[in-house]
Amino acid sequence: MKSRLIAGVAAVVLALVGAMLVFGYAQAADTRAVQGLDPVAALVVQEEVPAGTTVEELTPFLETKLLPSNAVAEGAVKDLSSSGGLVTDVDLLPGEQLLAERLVDPATTSAAAAVDVPPGLQEISFSLEPQRVVGGKIAPGDSIGIFVSMTEGGLEDAPEERTTQLVLHQILVTSVQRAPLDVAAADPAADPAEAARAEAEALPTGSLMLTVAVDDVQATKIAFGSEFGTLWLSKEPLDATRSVPPITLQDKDLYR
């Protein structure tokens, strides 16, 4: 009885030792195979990462792995030292390599642009310079006021007058498209946090394309103002005071 028990225990121990040896050999074989194919370090996602996650929050979700050079995707990120201030543009899934194209400026991320259009409304787009868009600091989800200026024809009783009028209140912005900020990097090895601060303080350049959700009457006013006049925007939150300011005329109101 004892001899059978001892024999059984010995068999189990031998099986475990054999399994460990096979596993160790397989791991070593994988390492040898990678070393024979010019291994390259790359960041690989270990857990699902939601879109909009900052680079500073990414580290716990990533692992640096040695991969055969022919298995490393173009644009694979090797480290995050030069990516400060960026965020993930899409959800990242376990097992995929982190690509540079997945990291974007927060202002241009797809997640930031995902604003639903309220039922019954339509979207219309227009392009403006940054100074007409609160210095470029309008983001999807904001509500804006829209002013229309006309060199003539803005007032029925005095069509020759130059006019400015606040024509729309608290309009929902659904999308903002802009060119990336052109911030020269004086030192490629500069602190990422310092580079991000410099980018945040840089003046916006180029035009911004805004898309807003409006009804058909409001869309007509925006189209008319863009076509025959000029637009200016204010950032007008939903709790801002609303009134009906009169049309501003150069001679009668501007210098009063």
Backbone hydrogen bonds in HBPLUS format (Angstrom, degrees):
<---DONOR---> <-ACCEPTOR-->    atom                        ^
c    i                          cat <-CA-CA->   ^        H-A-AA   ^      H-
h    n   atom  resd res      DA  || num        DHA   H-A  angle D-A-AA Bond
n    s   type  num  typ     dist DA aas  dist angle  dist       angle   num
A0005-LEU N   A0001-MET O   3.10 MM   4  6.39 155.6  2.16 144.6 151.2     1
A0006-ILE N   A0002-LYS O   2.87 MM   4  6.13 165.2  1.89 158.3 161.8     2
A0007-ALA N   A0003-SER O   2.93 MM   4  6.05 156.8  1.99 141.2 148.2     3
A0008-GLY N   A0004-ARG O   2.89 MM   4  6.12 150.0  1.98 143.2 151.3     4
A0009-VAL N   A0005-LEU O   2.97 MM   4  6.28 162.6  2.00 153.5 157.2     5
A0010-ALA N   A0006-ILE O   2.91 MM   4  6.10 162.4  1.94 151.4 156.7     6
A0011-ALA N   A0007-ALA O   3.00 MM   4  6.19 148.9  2.10 141.5 149.6     7
A0012-VAL N   A0008-GLY O   3.09 MM   4  6.41 154.9  2.15 148.3 154.2     8
A0013-VAL N   A0009-VAL O   2.96 MM   4  6.25 163.7  1.98 155.1 159.3     9
A0014-LEU N   A0010-ALA O   2.92 MM   4  6.09 163.1  1.94 149.6 154.3    10
A0015-ALA N   A0011-ALA O   2.96 MM   4  6.15 150.9  2.05 142.9 151.0    11
A0016-LEU N   A0012-VAL O   2.99 MM   4  6.29 156.8  2.04 151.3 156.9    12
A0017-VAL N   A0013-VAL O   2.93 MM   4  6.18 164.6  1.95 154.6 158.8    13
A0018-GLY N   A0014-LEU O   2.89 MM   4  6.03 156.9  1.94 145.5 152.2    14
A0019-ALA N   A0015-ALA O   2.94 MM   4  6.15 156.1  1.99 145.7 152.1    15
A0020-MET N   A0016-LEU O   2.96 MM   4  6.24 158.5  2.01 150.5 156.0    16
A0021-LEU N   A0017-VAL O   2.95 MM   4  6.18 154.2  2.02 147.3 154.5    17
A0022-VAL N   A0018-GLY O   2.95 MM   4  6.19 158.8  1.99 150.8 156.1    18
A0023-PHE N   A0019-ALA O   2.90 MM   4  6.12 162.3  1.93 150.3 155.4    19
A0024-GLY N   A0020-MET O   2.87 MM   4  6.02 162.7  1.90 147.3 152.3    20
A0025-TYR N   A0021-LEU O   2.91 MM   4  6.08 153.8  1.98 143.9 151.4    21
A0026-ALA N   A0022-VAL O   2.90 MM   4  6.14 156.8  1.96 148.5 154.8    22
A0027-GLN N   A0023-PHE O   2.91 MM   4  6.19 161.2  1.95 153.4 158.2    23
A0028-ALA N   A0024-GLY O   2.95 MM   4  6.14 163.0  1.98 147.1 152.0    24
A0029-ALA N   A0025-TYR O   2.78 MM   4  5.99 149.5  1.87 145.3 154.7    25
A0030-ASP N   A0026-ALA O   2.90 MM   4  6.18 154.0  1.97 148.6 155.1    26
A0031-THR N   A0027-GLN O   2.98 MM   4  6.30 158.2  2.03 149.0 155.0    27
A0032-ARG N   A0028-ALA O   2.83 MM   4  6.08 160.7  1.87 149.7 155.1    28
A0033-ALA N   A0029-ALA O   2.83 MM   4  6.00 151.6  1.91 145.1 153.5    29
A0034-VAL N   A0030-ASP O   2.95 MM   4  6.20 157.0  2.00 148.7 154.3    30
A0035-GLN N   A0031-THR O   2.91 MM   4  6.13 162.8  1.94 151.5 156.5    31
A0036-GLY N   A0032-ARG O   3.07 MM   4  6.22 134.1  2.29 137.5 148.4    32
A0037-LEU N   A0034-VAL O   2.93 MM   3  5.24 163.0  1.95 112.9 117.8    33
A0069-SER N   A0037-LEU O   3.21 MM  32  6.47 160.1  2.25 165.1 168.8    34
A0040-VAL N   A0067-LEU O   2.75 MM  27  5.34 155.9  1.80 150.5 157.5    35
A0067-LEU N   A0040-VAL O   2.91 MM  27  5.34 170.2  1.92 143.1 144.9    36
A0042-ALA N   A0065-LYS O   2.94 MM  23  5.56 149.0  2.04 149.5 159.3    37
A0065-LYS N   A0042-ALA O   2.91 MM  23  5.56 169.1  1.92 160.8 161.5    38
A0043-LEU N   A0077-VAL O   3.07 MM  34  6.03 154.9  2.13 170.2 168.7    39
A0098-LEU N   A0043-LEU O   2.91 MM  55  5.67 168.6  1.92 154.0 155.8    40
A0044-VAL N   A0063-GLU O   2.87 MM  19  5.37 167.1  1.89 148.8 152.6    41
A0063-GLU N   A0044-VAL O   2.97 MM  19  5.37 142.0  2.12 142.5 154.4    42
A0045-VAL N   A0096-GLU O   2.90 MM  51  5.60 174.8  1.91 164.9 163.9    43
A0095-GLY N   A0045-VAL O   2.74 MM  50  5.37 173.2  1.75 148.5 146.1    44
A0046-GLN N   A0061-PHE O   2.72 MM  15  5.39 171.3  1.72 163.3 161.1    45
A0049-VAL N   A0092-LEU O   2.87 MM  43  4.86 161.4  1.90 138.9 144.7    46
A0092-LEU N   A0049-VAL O   2.77 MM  43  4.86 160.7  1.81 145.0 151.6    47
A0052-GLY N   A0088-THR O   2.74 MM  36  5.00 158.5  1.78 134.0 141.7    48
A0088-THR N   A0053-THR O   2.88 MM  35  5.37 148.2  1.99 139.5 148.9    49
A0057-GLU N   A0054-THR O   2.97 MM   3  5.29 143.2  2.11 105.2 116.0    50
A0055-VAL N   A0086-LEU O   3.01 MM  31  5.81 147.1  2.13 160.3 153.4    51
A0058-LEU N   A0055-VAL O   3.08 MM   3  5.05 156.6  2.14 103.6 111.0    52
A0061-PHE N   A0058-LEU O   2.79 MM   3  5.56 152.0  1.87 132.5 141.3    53
A0062-LEU N   A0059-THR O   3.12 MM   3  5.39 168.6  2.14 116.4 119.9    54
A0071-ALA N   A0068-PRO O   2.77 MM   3  5.27 160.5  1.80 120.1 126.6    55
A0072-VAL N   A0069-SER O   3.37 MM   3  5.40 163.3  2.40 102.3 107.2    56
A0076-ALA N   A0073-ALA O   3.13 MM   3  5.47 145.3  2.25 136.5 131.6    57
A0100-ALA N   A0075-GLY O   2.80 MM  25  5.44 159.1  1.84 149.6 155.1    58
A0077-VAL N   A0098-LEU O   2.78 MM  21  5.69 164.9  1.81 163.7 162.0    59
A0083-SER N   A0080-LEU O   3.15 MM   3  5.21 168.9  2.16 115.4 115.8    60
A0086-LEU N   A0083-SER O   3.30 MM   3  5.95 159.6  2.34 140.5 140.8    61
A0087-VAL N   A0104-VAL O   2.89 MM  17  5.52 158.8  1.93 152.8 158.7    62
A0104-VAL N   A0087-VAL O   2.86 MM  17  5.52 161.3  1.89 159.2 160.4    63
A0089-ASP N   A0102-ARG O   2.75 MM  13  5.36 154.2  1.81 152.1 158.0    64
A0096-GLU N   A0093-LEU O   3.29 MM   3  6.07 168.2  2.31 140.3 142.8    65
A0102-ARG N   A0099-LEU O   2.99 MM   3  5.47 155.4  2.05 112.1 119.9    66
A0103-LEU N   A0100-ALA O   3.09 MM   3  5.56 163.2  2.12 114.0 119.3    67
A0108-THR N   A0105-ASP O   2.92 MM   3  5.53 153.3  1.99 120.6 128.4    68
A0112-ALA N   A0109-THR O   3.13 MM   3  5.31 121.4  2.49  97.5 111.0    69
A0113-ALA N   A0110-SER O   3.04 MM   3  5.07 130.3  2.29  95.5 109.3    70
A0114-ALA N   A0111-ALA O   3.23 MM   3  5.30 164.2  2.25 105.1 109.8    71
A0115-VAL N   A0113-ALA O   3.00 MM   2  5.88 124.5  2.31 111.6  95.6    72
A0121-LEU N   A0118-PRO O   3.21 MM   3  5.91 160.2  2.25 143.4 144.1    73
A0122-GLN N   A0214-VAL O   2.78 MM  92  5.49 171.6  1.79 163.9 163.6    74
A0214-VAL N   A0122-GLN O   2.79 MM  92  5.49 161.1  1.83 161.9 166.5    75
A0124-ILE N   A0212-VAL O   3.10 MM  88  5.68 146.4  2.22 147.8 158.0    76
A0212-VAL N   A0124-ILE O   3.01 MM  88  5.68 162.3  2.04 154.3 155.9    77
A0126-PHE N   A0210-LEU O   2.98 MM  84  5.61 146.8  2.09 151.3 161.8    78
A0210-LEU N   A0126-PHE O   2.91 MM  84  5.61 163.5  1.94 173.0 167.5    79
A0128-LEU N   A0208-LEU O   2.98 MM  80  5.50 154.9  2.05 151.4 157.3    80
A0208-LEU N   A0128-LEU O   2.79 MM  80  5.50 165.1  1.81 161.9 164.7    81
A0132-ARG N   A0129-GLU O   2.96 MM   3  5.60 149.6  2.05 120.2 129.1    82
A0133-VAL N   A0130-PRO O   2.87 MM   3  5.07 160.3  1.91 111.8 117.9    83
A0135-GLY N   A0130-PRO O   2.99 MM   5  4.82 117.9  2.39 142.8 144.4    84
A0233-LEU N   A0132-ARG O   3.00 MM 101  5.82 152.6  2.07 145.6 154.4    85
A0136-GLY N   A0133-VAL O   2.82 MM   3  5.09 138.1  2.00 105.5 118.7    86
A0137-LYS N   A0134-VAL O   3.20 MM   3  5.61 163.5  2.22 110.6 115.7    87
A0142-ASP N   A0139-ALA O   3.02 MM   3  5.75 162.9  2.05 145.5 147.7    88
A0141-GLY N   A0173-VAL O   2.75 MM  32  5.43 173.7  1.76 152.4 153.7    89
A0173-VAL N   A0142-ASP O   2.88 MM  31  5.53 164.3  1.90 173.6 170.9    90
A0236-GLU N   A0143-SER O   2.87 MM  93  5.54 136.9  2.06 129.0 139.4    91
A0144-ILE N   A0171-ILE O   2.86 MM  27  5.06 149.9  1.95 131.8 139.4    92
A0171-ILE N   A0144-ILE O   2.78 MM  27  5.06 168.1  1.79 145.4 145.7    93
A0145-GLY N   A0234-SER O   2.91 MM  89  4.97 154.2  1.98 130.7 138.7    94
A0234-SER N   A0145-GLY O   2.98 MM  89  4.97 152.6  2.06 137.4 141.6    95
A0146-ILE N   A0168-LEU O   3.02 MM  22  5.18 159.5  2.06 140.5 145.6    96
A0167-VAL N   A0146-ILE O   2.96 MM  21  6.03 140.7  2.12 154.4 163.4    97
A0168-LEU N   A0146-ILE O   3.38 MM  22  5.18 155.6  2.44 141.5 143.9    98
A0147-PHE N   A0232-TRP O   2.79 MM  85  5.07 171.8  1.80 166.0 166.5    99
A0232-TRP N   A0147-PHE O   3.05 MM  85  5.07 145.7  2.17 136.7 140.5   100
A0148-VAL N   A0165-GLN O   2.88 MM  17  5.47 159.5  1.92 153.9 157.6   101
A0165-GLN N   A0148-VAL O   2.98 MM  17  5.47 153.9  2.05 139.8 147.6   102
A0149-SER N   A0230-THR O   2.92 MM  81  5.30 165.5  1.94 152.9 157.7   103
A0230-THR N   A0149-SER O   3.06 MM  81  5.30 151.2  2.15 144.9 152.7   104
A0150-MET N   A0163-THR O   2.84 MM  13  5.29 154.7  1.90 144.5 152.5   105
A0163-THR N   A0150-MET O   2.91 MM  13  5.29 161.3  1.95 152.6 158.9   106
A0153-GLY N   A0159-PRO O   2.56 MM   6  4.14 161.5  1.59 132.7 138.4   107
A0158-ALA N   A0155-LEU O   3.19 MM   3  5.32 135.4  2.40  99.9 112.1   108
A0161-GLU N   A0158-ALA O   3.02 MM   3  5.71 168.9  2.04 126.1 129.7   109
A0164-THR N   A0248-THR O   3.11 MM  84  5.20 140.3  2.28 137.2 146.9   110
A0248-THR N   A0164-THR O   2.91 MM  84  5.20 166.1  1.93 163.1 159.1   111
A0213-ALA N   A0172-LEU O   2.96 MM  41  5.56 157.3  2.01 155.1 162.2   112
A0174-THR N   A0211-THR O   2.83 MM  37  5.63 155.8  1.89 143.7 151.5   113
A0175-SER N   A0211-THR O   3.33 MM  36  5.04 151.1  2.42 137.9 134.2   114
A0211-THR N   A0175-SER O   2.95 MM  36  5.04 156.5  2.00 149.5 147.1   115
A0177-GLN N   A0209-MET O   2.85 MM  32  5.01 162.7  1.88 147.1 152.9   116
A0209-MET N   A0177-GLN O   2.84 MM  32  5.01 168.0  1.85 152.6 155.7   117
A0190-ALA N   A0187-ASP O   2.95 MM   3  5.22 154.2  2.01 123.6 122.8   118
A0194-GLU N   A0191-ASP O   3.00 MM   3  5.22 120.2  2.37 103.6 118.5   119
A0195-ALA N   A0191-ASP O   2.98 MM   4  6.33 155.5  2.04 154.5 162.3   120
A0196-ALA N   A0192-PRO O   2.89 MM   4  6.11 155.9  1.94 148.8 155.0   121
A0197-ARG N   A0193-ALA O   2.99 MM   4  6.22 151.3  2.07 141.7 149.3   122
A0198-ALA N   A0194-GLU O   2.96 MM   4  6.23 158.1  2.01 148.7 154.2   123
A0199-GLU N   A0195-ALA O   3.02 MM   4  6.26 153.0  2.10 145.4 152.7   124
A0200-ALA N   A0196-ALA O   2.98 MM   4  6.21 153.2  2.05 144.7 151.9   125
A0201-GLU N   A0197-ARG O   3.05 MM   4  6.31 141.6  2.21 144.8 154.6   126
A0202-ALA N   A0199-GLU O   3.27 MM   3  5.15 148.0  2.38  96.0 105.2   127
A0219-ALA N   A0215-ASP O   2.94 MM   4  6.13 157.7  1.99 152.6 159.5   128
A0220-THR N   A0216-ASP O   3.10 MM   4  6.24 149.8  2.20 138.9 146.0   129
A0221-LYS N   A0217-VAL O   3.17 MM   4  6.53 152.3  2.25 146.5 153.4   130
A0222-ILE N   A0218-GLN O   3.05 MM   4  6.37 159.1  2.09 152.6 157.8   131
A0223-ALA N   A0219-ALA O   2.96 MM   4  6.15 164.0  1.98 150.4 155.1   132
A0224-PHE N   A0220-THR O   2.94 MM   4  6.08 161.4  1.97 148.1 153.3   133
A0225-GLY N   A0221-LYS O   2.89 MM   4  6.05 166.3  1.91 149.6 153.7   134
A0226-SER N   A0222-ILE O   2.93 MM   4  6.07 156.3  1.98 149.7 155.9   135
A0227-GLU N   A0223-ALA O   2.99 MM   4  6.06 149.0  2.08 143.0 151.7   136
A0228-PHE N   A0224-PHE O   2.88 MM   4  5.94 167.6  1.90 160.5 162.5   137
A0229-GLY N   A0225-GLY O   2.93 MM   4  4.83 136.8  2.12 124.7 131.8   138
A0240-ALA N   A0237-PRO O   2.99 MM   3  5.37 164.9  2.02 117.6 120.1   139
A0253-ASP N   A0249-LEU O   2.96 MM   4  5.31 155.5  2.02 139.6 145.7   140
A0254-LEU N   A0249-LEU O   3.16 MM   5  6.35 152.3  2.24 154.6 158.5   141
A0256-ARG N   A0253-ASP O   3.34 MM   3  5.27 168.9  2.35 106.9 108.6   142
